[in-house]
Amino acid sequence: MDDLHLIGGRHWETLAPINIAVGNGRISAAGPETLSGAARERVDLNGYLVSPAFVEPHYHLDKALITAGSSPGTTFEEQIAAVGFSKKDYTEENVEARAEQVLRILIRRGVTSVRSFADVDSHVGLTALKGLLRLRERWHESIDIQLVAFPQHGLFADRQALVLLRGAIDAGADLIGGHPQLEVDEAAGLRQIETLFDLAASHDLDLDFHVDETDLADSRWLDRVVDATLRRGWQGRVCVSHCISLAKRTPNERHALYAELRRAGITVVSSPTSGLLFRGHGDVDPTRGIVPVRELLAAGIPVACAQEVYRSVFAPNLRYPDPVYTAQIMAYAAKLSDDDGLRSVWRMVTTVPAAALRIPDYGLHVGSRANLVCFQAPSLDDIFGRLTTNRMVFRRGRLIATSRFEEGLWV
């Protein structure tokens, strides 16, 4: 006997009828055919669109719901300094509690996997990581949390960071993060990259870098990470985020780098909300602040879409922890508004980040983990157009969350 039969759904991409059987938390049948046999539970989806659950590939859960000291409109460096100040009151308990509030929203919106950075530095020590480790353990039945040990203020600019980073790995961080741009000079940035690859090799861990988070056209940290990935044989095990200055290069420079990105198997993670908020301050016609998404897709480079953070010193307002909202902003910013474009953006919050996070058995095929989000909508463009569509979220074939959006009109 199956554990669950989902009947009367429609595939998010093709809109074809789909019925899904689940046993032991995995999909045992998926297609238009009528399901045979019995199930312990049967849910009639009544035409709901069925999608693999969302994956958030780049989050800062430890920074969520801390807005004191925020100063919108200031420089990136000033924002980083404000973040350092905000950490003075961190405890393991309040990191866990704040992150949990966001986690509850993410799950209700259909997220069953998230990769979160955890700052390790002289401001906070291992407190943020330990708070998120507690959260990971308590919520493992409902959501997978990957934790990135992240030297937010530089690996060498902050004298304690390297020791703390090693301690974070020993404590249970899943992978290592970096931000070479934040070192005191270029030599230290290059040294950071090489040191992080050394650590990754010695502990067999993946890497996730913030690079070129700047309006400066001559920033080249992406190139250095790509080069190190190829030299070190770490293909398919590296993500890069932001990459803002890439859009400011010449076409020949960009396309040459795309070929190297493909060879390196690197996924580019773009946060459209961050780009729109932080780039081009003071410009009469500010840039969108994102990577050249359509060029990257045409070149065969995987692009994932991320919200990044909710109510932080960086952005106390506007952003909301819902991948559909973030994907809609990406569709606007990247000019991906037609049917094919919306499907591409949907993959940026589902299949592409799942591959980047190396989540096994992900999808709607037989053998996949039954992690699903279902929408009461006739089509994908209706989800993007309304945002407030009712949802059902399944984790390993178990209904774990619903979202209902009620409206009233009395005229």
Helices and strands as residue ranges (DSSP letters): E 2-11, E 17-23, E 26-31, E 39-44, E 49-52, E 54-59, G 61-63, H 76-86, G 87-89, H 92-109, E 111-119, H 127-138, E 144-150, H 161-171, E 175-178, G 180-182, H 186-203, E 207-211, H 221-232, E 238-242, G 244-248, H 251-264, E 267-270, H 272-278, H 293-298, E 303-305, H 323-333, H 339-348, H 351-356, E 372-375, H 380-386, E 391-395, E 398-403
